[in-house]
Amino acid sequence: MASGSGSRDRKSAITPPEIATDPVFLLDVDNTLLDNDAVTEDLRRHLRNAFGDECERRYWEIFEQLRQELGYADYLGALQRYRLERPRETELLRVSLFLLEYPFATRLYSGALDVIAQLKARGQVVLLSDGDVVFQPRKIERSGLWAAVDGHVLIYIHKEQMLDEVERQYPAARYVMVDDKLRILAAVKAIWRERVTTVFVRQGHYAHDPAIVSAAPAADITIECIADFVGVSDAQRR
């Protein structure tokens, strides 16, 4: 009897993680809250002005090669690899500073911070992004997004493969995921099914590429810009 009672005591001492009754809103960053296409175009212009058309072309070749290898965009990693080919070009330091000091707050989409503020009144808001461990956090911090979500930021190599970790850190009965990539939304929907409402934001070049868009099933909700998410009713989110 005593042994059984002790076993029950030990089991009761293990407290499972609290499951949020309110939804957890998972918001992508690039081309969802922040116009990353505009940042890329500014970088293209900066590279052309600093090194010329040929060097700018070579940087983006390296960038794409590295993206294929890593599975995410690594701007600083591409710059480092570019440097190996041109070790005498000290002007590369200016490109690095351009990236690290870029005024990302000026590239937030209209209404992005308002959406975050309104969603915080309805549930937990988390930034869920892909990227490297230096430039992506820097971008999110300098844009003001890190502070806007009170530091609730997750950055992975392939976020759609890390849903178990998302659940561990933010357990909830229901999730709402907002992204500009239908492929990622479809992958998440296939795992979480009715537990997630997927929201496709038609911003950025991925969201307007017919071949990319047609390759994945439609999301639960489609909006034209992040500011439109404010107008999505609670009934639609369920």
CORPE-V455033 format. One record per helix or strand of 3 or more residues. SS is the DSSP state (helix for helix, strand for strand). FROM is the first residue (numbers start at 1). LEN is the number of residues. If there is no record, write none. Layout:
SS;FROM;LEN, SS;FROM;LEN
This chain:
helix;2;11, strand;24;4, helix;36;16, helix;53;18, helix;75;11, helix;92;9, helix;104;4, helix;112;9, strand;124;7, helix;135;9, helix;145;4, strand;153;4, helix;159;3, helix;163;7, strand;175;5, helix;182;14, strand;196;6, helix;204;4, helix;210;5, strand;221;3, helix;226;6, helix;234;4
